[in-house]
C-alpha cells in the first residue's frame, strides 16, 4: 500500500479527497495508482492508496489492507474507493456497512483504470467527493473507437 502526497505544506492546502484502489493484485493496484498519480501531476496530487492482494502477498482482497489504505489517504474531505472485481466490491461494501472506513468513504461505480485516473485528477483539482465520484463514473462513457 502506498499513498502519494502533494507538494508543499499540508496545513496551507485545502483537504483533498483521498482515493483508494482495491484490486485482487497488489501489482495491479500499485500500477494503476502510479499511472493515476503520474497523469494528475502538475500540482498537488490527491492522496492515493493501493490495497491489492492479501496480507500474505497472494491474489485476493484483504479487508485489513483496504481499511489501512483508506485511513492513510483520509484528509477529512472523504475517500473514494474503486474496486476491480466482484469480491473486492463486496469487501468494500461490507466495510462500509460495518462502519470500518473513515467518515465520508464511498464506493464508486467506475471502470478501474479510467475511473481511477479521472478520480485522482478531479480530487487533485480540489473537487468534492460527489464530483470525484461523478468524474470516475463518467469514464464508463469513454469510447475508444
C-alpha positions, 0 to 999 in steps of 0.5 A, a space after each residue: 500500500 502506498 499513498 502519494 502526497 502533494 507538494 508543499 505544506 499540508 496545513 496551507 492546502 485545502 483537504 483533498 479527497 483521498 482515493 483508494 484502489 482495491 484490486 485482487 493484485 497488489 501489482 495491479 493496484 500499485 500500477 494503476 495508482 502510479 499511472 493515476 498519480 503520474 497523469 494528475 501531476 502538475 500540482 498537488 496530487 490527491 492522496 492515493 492508496 493501493 490495497 491489492 492482494 492479501 496480507 500474505 502477498 497472494 491474489 485476493 482482497 484483504 479487508 485489513 489492507 483496504 481499511 489501512 489504505 483508506 485511513 492513510 489517504 483520509 484528509 477529512 474531505 472523504 475517500 473514494 474507493 474503486 474496486 476491480 472485481 466482484 469480491 473486492 466490491 463486496 469487501 468494500 461494501 461490507 466495510 462500509 456497512 460495518 462502519 470500518 472506513 473513515 467518515 465520508 468513504 464511498 464506493 464508486 461505480 467506475 471502470 478501474 483504470 479510467 475511473 481511477 485516473 479521472 478520480 485522482 485528477 478531479 480530487 487533485 483539482 480540489 473537487 468534492 467527493 460527489 464530483 470525484 465520484 461523478 468524474 470516475 463514473 463518467 469514464 464508463 462513457 469513454 469510447 475508444 473507437 
